[in-house]
């Protein structure tokens, strides 16, 4: 059973990115268990002085979750043409650890307009030595109300696309 950790880079209660990672978890193919990480908002601001024995519990939990996962899925919004601070902070906690080194990762997108954040996030993750999967699923959820997001994610074509994307990612993980 492959263990995949899904992280939404948004803290909003009605986040389309969070809805997308939850839907990816629900539509994971057989042989994959996708767990959604929900601790982003509880992470303290990264400070290199707090690494090692002083690493806060919340950061240790994230590091352990990434380390245990066979792969990581990240979906994030774009704020001012960049990656949201909360997600960047989470990634910063992983920088000096081995958790990200050669760890398979897939980006997923809830907005066709988040081109700057996509490029920035891919650059950050490559720099951290994540092994990025090139098959990035996109389901356009931008501007939709929660009920519309739920209906869109429940559509058979979107459910199939999510299942195929996670299956492609799983194949990528197994091939490494």
C-alpha positions in Angstrom: 0.0 0.0 0.0 1.5 3.3 -1.1 1.2 6.1 1.5 0.8 9.5 0.0 0.6 12.8 2.0 -1.5 15.5 0.5 -0.9 19.1 1.5 -3.1 22.1 0.7 -1.3 25.4 0.8 -4.4 27.3 1.8 -5.7 28.0 5.3 -9.1 29.2 4.1 -12.0 27.2 5.5 -13.7 27.1 2.0 -10.4 26.6 0.1 -10.7 25.0 -3.3 -7.2 23.6 -2.9 -8.2 21.9 0.3 -11.3 20.6 -1.4 -9.1 19.3 -4.3 -6.7 17.4 -2.0 -9.6 15.9 -0.1 -11.2 14.8 -3.3 -7.9 13.3 -4.5 -7.8 11.3 -1.2 -11.3 10.1 -1.7 -10.7 9.1 -5.3 -7.3 7.4 -4.8 -7.0 4.2 -6.8 -6.6 0.8 -5.2 -3.2 0.3 -3.6 -2.9 4.0 -2.5 -3.8 5.7 0.7 -3.8 9.4 0.5 -3.8 11.2 3.9 -4.5 15.0 4.0 -2.1 17.0 6.2 -4.1 19.5 8.3 -1.4 21.1 10.4 -0.3 24.0 8.2 -1.9 26.7 10.3 -0.3 25.4 13.5 3.3 25.4 12.3 5.5 28.1 14.0 7.4 30.4 11.8 10.6 28.6 10.6 13.7 29.6 12.5 17.0 27.7 11.9 17.8 28.2 15.6 14.9 26.0 16.5 16.1 22.9 14.5 17.5 19.8 16.1 16.5 19.2 19.7 14.6 22.5 19.7 12.3 21.6 16.8 8.7 22.4 17.7 6.4 19.4 17.9 4.2 20.7 15.1 7.2 20.9 12.8 8.5 17.5 13.9 5.0 16.0 13.1 5.2 17.5 9.5 8.8 16.2 9.0 7.8 12.8 10.2 4.7 12.7 8.0 6.7 13.6 4.9 9.5 11.1 5.8 6.9 8.3 6.3 5.1 9.1 3.0 6.0 7.4 -0.2 5.1 10.6 -2.0 3.6 14.0 -1.5 0.9 15.9 -3.3 0.7 19.7 -3.0 -2.0 22.0 -4.1 -1.8 25.7 -3.4 -3.3 29.0 -4.4 -1.4 31.9 -5.8 -1.0 35.0 -3.6 0.5 38.1 -5.2 2.1 35.9 -7.9 3.7 33.6 -5.4 3.4 30.7 -3.0 1.4 31.4 0.2 3.6 32.1 3.2 2.1 29.2 5.2 3.1 26.6 2.6 6.6 28.2 2.1 7.0 28.1 5.9 6.2 24.3 5.9 8.7 23.7 3.1 11.3 25.7 5.0 11.0 23.3 8.0 12.0 20.5 5.6 15.0 22.2 4.0 17.8 20.9 6.2 16.2 17.4 6.6 16.4 14.4 4.4 12.6 14.1 4.2 12.4 15.9 0.8 15.5 14.4 -0.8 14.4 12.3 -3.8 10.8 12.2 -2.4 8.3 11.9 -5.2 6.0 14.9 -5.4 3.1 15.9 -7.5 1.5 19.3 -7.8 -2.3 19.6 -8.3 -4.1 22.7 -9.3 -7.5 24.1 -8.5 -7.0 27.2 -10.7 -5.9 27.6 -14.3 -4.6 31.1 -13.4 -2.0 30.2 -10.8 0.8 30.1 -13.2 3.3 32.2 -11.2 2.8 30.1 -8.0 3.1 26.9 -10.0 6.5 27.9 -11.4 7.7 29.2 -8.0 6.5 26.1 -6.2 8.1 23.8 -8.7 11.4 25.7 -8.5 11.3 25.6 -4.7 10.6 21.9 -4.6 13.2 21.0 -7.2 15.8 23.1 -5.3 14.9 21.0 -2.2 15.5 17.8 -4.2 11.9 16.6 -4.4 11.4 14.4 -7.5 8.6 16.1 -9.3 6.1 14.1 -11.3 5.2 15.9 -14.5 1.5 14.9 -14.7 0.0 17.7 -12.8 -3.8 17.4 -12.6 -5.9 20.6 -12.9 -9.6 20.9 -12.0 -10.8 24.4 -12.4 -12.6 25.4 -9.1 -11.6 29.0 -8.9 -14.6 31.3 -8.1 -17.0 28.5 -7.4 -19.1 28.4 -4.2 -18.6 25.4 -1.9 -21.7 23.6 -3.2 -20.4 24.1 -6.8 -17.0 22.9 -5.9 -18.5 19.8 -4.3 -20.6 19.1 -7.4 -17.7 19.7 -9.7 -15.4 17.3 -7.8 -18.2 14.7 -7.8 -18.6 14.7 -11.6 -17.7 11.3 -13.0 -15.2 12.8 -15.5 -13.4 14.7 -12.7 -13.4 11.7 -10.4 -11.9 9.6 -13.2 -9.3 12.3 -13.9 -8.3 12.4 -10.2 -8.0 8.6 -10.0 -5.9 8.5 -13.2 -3.6 11.4 -11.9 -3.0 9.6 -8.6 -2.5 6.3 -10.4 0.1 8.0 -12.7 1.8 9.4 -9.6 1.7 6.0 -7.9 3.3 4.4 -11.0 6.0 7.1 -10.9 6.7 6.4 -7.2 6.9 2.7 -7.8 9.3 3.2 -10.8 11.9 5.0 -8.6 
